[in-house]
Amino acid sequence: MTTTENITWTEAKIKGLVRPNILNLTPYSSARSEFKGRADVLLDANESPFDTGVNRYPEPLSTDVREALAKIRNVHPDRIFLGNGSDEIVDQVTRVFCIPGKDSVVALPPTFGMYKVAAGINDVGFRAVTLQSDFTIPVEELKASWDDTTKVLWLCSPNNPSGNLMDAAVVEDLIRSFPGIVVLDEAYIDFVPEESFVPRLDEFPNLIITQTLSKAWGMAGVRLGAAYASEFIITMLRAIKMPYNINVLTKDAALDALAQPEVMQSRVDLLIRERRRLERELGQLPMVDYIFPSVTNFLLVRFTDSDRVYRYLLDQGIVVRNQSYQPNAKNCLRITAGTPEENTKLIEALRALGEAQD
């Protein structure tokens, strides 16, 4: 059954989307989740008593990190779930809402590859509706692709690898009409914060928004992703998470970064300037056919011969991402904006290649 009309969501309807065994699951109770107060002597968790800075288990819900994020995003901490990167969240959502061997999800390639991987791991059907040649959403084709078994719609905006922001009116229409959970992946939203759907979360009971500290916050190495949703959905995600999925080192690094949002913003401003510089400089090269509009920290660039450019850059010690295998991305390389010095090295290398071809 294809649904194109707006759906009126209730908590009962959302509960109806959850796998019955997950809905009735009793989550694992750890020592740190059972004792919530403060004590001078901790003899409950079989930990080492010797203070190494990391000898104690972390607080299971990372409340202090959620509270720090809540102030920045202006949402209640109980509407935030933290994962070991966005990858864990993608897997958690798939497991909560999709019955293996029966249900399906739908996504719009070219996009983040973990949506398909998580479906495969969990024995869930994966339906792909290719973005149009300008990487916008083919709305009618997408709506025709889902049925009663399609439980999750993955939307990525700004999209990776194309770098474009999806039309907000189109996204809203899809959230309202999709008969399941819509996950809006906002991994790159800090480059265009005014476009985030987080302030509108109350309007959409079936919406999960995912973000990350990997990109604008410069913390890819600590692996910390966040999901924003209704308290009920967050409760379901917590029910199946590993007891201590966010470690102490990640928590401390995140708190340090979140206490200095001005540092993040200054770096974002620099990366946006460098992205625009790359766009100007690369656009002057004869080997470049087209540069797709981007609002992120990267560019998708179509070359006359992407394989040759890719191999040449590798020989120069410069690594970019070859996207030529992706739908509508033939001869395309994804180039991340680096430091001004790194970007200069890239530009000079491509100019040298162009001169050698003349």
C-alpha positions in Angstrom: 0.0 0.0 0.0 1.4 3.4 -1.0 0.7 6.2 1.4 0.7 9.8 0.0 -1.7 11.5 2.5 -0.5 13.0 5.8 -0.6 10.7 8.8 -1.9 11.7 12.2 0.6 10.0 14.6 -0.1 8.9 18.1 2.2 7.2 20.6 0.2 4.0 20.1 0.9 4.1 16.3 4.6 4.6 17.0 4.6 1.7 19.4 3.0 -0.4 16.6 6.1 0.1 14.5 8.4 -1.3 17.1 9.4 -5.0 16.9 7.2 -6.7 19.5 10.2 -8.4 21.2 11.9 -5.1 21.6 8.8 -3.4 22.9 8.6 -6.0 25.6 12.3 -6.3 26.3 13.7 -5.8 29.8 16.9 -3.8 29.3 20.1 -5.0 30.9 20.6 -3.5 34.3 24.2 -2.6 35.1 25.7 -1.8 38.4 26.0 1.9 37.5 22.4 2.0 36.3 21.1 0.5 39.5 23.0 2.9 41.8 22.4 6.5 40.8 23.6 8.4 43.9 27.1 9.3 45.1 29.2 7.2 47.5 32.8 7.2 48.9 33.2 3.5 48.6 32.2 1.7 45.4 32.2 -2.1 45.8 29.3 -3.0 43.5 30.7 -3.4 40.0 33.8 -5.6 40.3 36.0 -2.7 39.1 39.6 -2.1 40.0 39.8 0.2 43.1 43.1 1.8 41.9 42.6 5.3 40.4 43.9 5.3 36.8 41.4 7.9 35.6 39.5 5.2 33.7 39.1 2.4 36.3 35.4 3.1 36.9 32.6 2.3 34.5 31.1 5.3 32.8 27.6 6.6 33.7 25.4 4.5 31.3 23.4 7.3 29.8 26.2 9.9 29.6 23.9 12.4 31.2 26.5 15.2 31.4 27.2 15.0 27.6 23.4 14.9 26.8 22.9 18.0 29.0 25.7 19.8 27.2 24.2 19.0 23.9 20.7 19.8 25.1 21.8 23.4 25.8 23.4 23.8 22.4 20.4 22.3 20.5 17.7 23.6 22.8 16.1 20.3 23.4 15.4 18.3 26.6 18.2 15.8 27.5 15.6 13.0 27.6 15.1 13.4 23.9 18.8 12.7 23.1 20.3 9.3 22.5 24.1 9.0 22.2 25.8 6.3 20.1 29.2 5.1 19.3 29.2 7.2 16.2 26.2 7.6 13.9 26.9 4.1 12.7 25.7 2.6 16.0 22.5 4.7 15.8 21.8 3.5 12.2 22.1 -0.1 13.4 20.0 0.6 16.5 17.1 2.2 14.5 17.1 -0.7 12.1 16.9 -3.3 14.9 14.2 -1.5 16.9 11.8 -1.0 14.0 12.5 -3.8 11.5 11.6 -7.5 11.8 14.4 -9.5 10.2 13.3 -11.4 7.1 10.1 -9.4 6.8 10.5 -5.6 6.9 12.3 -3.2 4.7 13.9 0.2 4.6 14.3 2.7 1.8 17.1 5.2 1.0 18.2 7.5 -1.8 21.6 6.7 -3.2 24.1 8.1 -3.7 24.1 8.6 0.1 25.6 7.3 3.3 26.5 3.6 2.8 25.7 2.4 6.4 22.0 2.5 5.8 22.4 -0.4 3.3 25.0 -2.2 5.4 22.8 -2.1 8.5 19.9 -3.5 6.6 22.1 -6.3 5.3 23.5 -7.2 8.8 20.0 -7.3 10.2 18.4 -9.3 7.4 16.2 -6.4 6.4 15.2 -5.5 2.8 16.8 -2.5 1.3 15.0 -0.5 -1.3 17.0 2.1 -3.3 15.4 5.0 -5.1 18.1 6.9 -6.9 18.3 10.6 -6.5 17.8 12.6 -9.7 20.8 13.8 -11.7 20.9 17.1 -9.7 20.7 15.0 -6.5 17.2 16.1 -5.6 14.5 13.7 -4.4 12.2 12.0 -6.9 9.2 12.4 -4.7 6.6 10.4 -6.6 9.0 7.5 -7.4 10.0 7.4 -3.7 6.4 7.4 -2.5 5.6 4.5 -4.9 8.5 2.5 -3.5 7.1 1.9 0.0 4.4 -0.4 1.3 3.3 -1.9 4.6 6.6 -3.6 5.2 8.7 -0.4 4.8 9.4 0.7 8.3 12.3 3.3 7.9 13.0 6.0 5.4 16.6 7.3 5.4 17.0 10.9 4.3 20.4 12.6 4.3 20.5 16.4 4.3 23.0 17.9 3.6 23.6 14.8 1.5 26.8 12.8 1.3 28.5 12.6 -1.2 26.7 15.3 -3.2 26.9 18.1 -0.6 23.5 19.5 -1.3 20.7 20.4 1.1 17.4 18.8 0.5 14.4 21.1 0.0 12.8 21.6 3.4 9.2 21.5 2.0 9.9 18.1 0.3 11.5 16.7 3.5 8.4 17.9 5.5 6.0 16.3 3.1 7.9 13.0 3.2 7.9 13.0 7.1 4.2 13.6 7.2 3.3 11.1 4.5 5.7 8.2 5.2 3.9 5.4 7.2 6.9 4.6 9.3 10.0 6.2 11.0 11.8 8.9 9.0 15.5 9.3 10.0 16.9 12.7 8.9 20.7 12.4 8.9 22.1 15.9 9.7 25.8 14.9 10.0 26.8 18.1 8.2 24.2 20.5 9.6 26.7 22.6 11.6 27.7 24.1 8.3 24.2 25.3 7.8 22.7 25.3 11.3 19.7 27.4 10.4 18.4 24.5 8.3 18.2 21.9 11.0 14.9 20.2 11.8 15.8 19.9 15.5 13.8 23.0 16.5 10.7 21.4 14.7 11.0 18.0 16.4 7.7 18.4 18.3 5.8 18.6 15.0 6.9 15.2 13.8 6.4 12.2 16.3 7.8 9.7 13.7 11.0 11.7 13.1 14.5 10.8 14.3 17.3 13.3 13.6 20.9 12.2 13.7 23.9 14.4 14.1 27.6 13.8 14.9 30.6 15.4 16.5 32.8 13.9 13.7 32.5 16.7 11.1 32.3 20.3 12.3 33.3 19.5 15.8 36.5 17.8 14.6 36.1 14.7 16.7 35.8 11.8 14.3 38.3 9.8 16.4 36.2 9.7 19.5 33.1 8.2 17.8 30.2 10.1 19.2 26.8 10.4 17.4 23.5 11.8 18.7 19.9 11.0 17.9 17.1 13.4 18.7 13.5 12.1 18.9 10.5 11.7 21.1 11.1 10.4 24.6 9.4 7.1 23.7 11.7 6.5 20.7 14.7 7.4 22.8 13.6 4.9 25.4 13.4 2.2 22.8 16.9 3.0 21.5 18.3 2.9 25.1 16.6 -0.5 25.7 18.9 -2.3 23.2 22.2 -0.4 23.5 25.3 -1.9 25.0 25.4 -1.0 28.8 28.4 1.3 28.4 28.4 2.3 24.8 30.0 5.7 25.4 33.4 5.4 27.1 35.0 7.8 29.6 37.6 9.1 27.2 35.0 9.9 24.6 32.8 11.6 27.2 35.6 13.8 28.6 36.7 14.8 25.1 33.1 15.6 24.1 32.5 17.8 27.2 35.7 19.7 26.5 34.7 20.4 22.9 31.0 21.2 23.7 32.2 23.8 26.3 33.8 25.8 23.5 31.3 26.1 20.6 33.1 29.3 19.5 36.1 27.2 18.5 34.0 24.9 16.4 32.3 27.9 14.7 35.6 29.5 13.9 36.8 26.3 12.2 33.6 25.9 10.4 33.9 29.5 9.0 37.4 28.7 7.8 36.4 25.5 6.1 33.5 27.2 4.4 35.9 29.9 3.1 38.3 27.1 1.9 35.5 25.2 0.3 34.6 28.3 -1.7 38.2 28.8 -2.6 38.5 25.3 -3.9 35.4 25.8 -5.9 36.8 28.9 -7.5 40.2 27.4 -8.2 39.1 24.0 -9.5 36.5 25.6 -11.7 39.2 27.2 -13.7 40.8 23.8 -14.6 40.0 22.4 -18.0 40.0 18.9 -16.6 37.0 19.8 -14.4 33.6 19.3 -16.1 31.3 20.4 -13.2 31.4 21.1 -9.5 28.1 20.3 -7.7 26.8 23.0 -5.4 27.7 22.2 -1.8 26.8 23.6 1.7 29.2 21.2 3.5 32.9 20.9 4.1 33.4 19.0 0.8 32.8 19.2 -2.9 31.7 16.6 -5.4 33.7 17.3 -8.6 33.1 15.8 -12.0 36.4 15.4 -14.0 36.9 14.5 -17.7 38.9 11.5 -16.4 38.5 10.9 -12.7 40.5 7.7 -12.5 43.6 9.4 -14.0 43.2 12.4 -11.6 42.7 10.0 -8.6 45.8 8.0 -9.4 47.9 11.1 -10.0 46.8 12.6 -6.7 47.7 9.4 -4.9 51.2 9.6 -6.4 51.5 13.1 -5.0 50.5 11.9 -1.5 47.0 13.4 -1.7 44.0 11.2 -1.0 40.5 12.1 -2.2 37.4 9.8 -2.4 36.5 8.2 -5.7 32.7 8.3 -6.1 32.6 7.1 -9.8 30.8 3.9 -8.8 27.9 5.8 -7.3 24.6 6.5 -9.2 24.8 9.8 -11.2 28.4 10.3 -10.1 30.4 9.0 -13.0 33.8 10.6 -13.2 33.3 12.2 -9.8 35.7 12.7 -6.9 34.7 13.9 -3.5 37.2 16.4 -2.2 37.2 17.5 1.5 38.3 21.0 2.3 41.5 20.7 4.4 43.7 23.4 5.9 44.7 26.3 3.6 48.1 24.7 3.2 46.6 21.3 2.2 44.2 22.9 -0.2 47.0 24.8 -1.8 49.0 21.6 -2.3 45.9 20.0 -4.0 45.4 23.0 -6.3 49.1 23.2 -7.3 49.1 19.4 -8.0 46.1 19.6 -10.3 47.5 22.6 -12.1 50.7 20.7 -12.7 48.7 17.8 -14.0 46.9 20.1 -16.4 50.1 21.6 -17.6 51.5 18.2 -18.3 48.5 17.3 -20.4 48.8 20.5 -22.6 
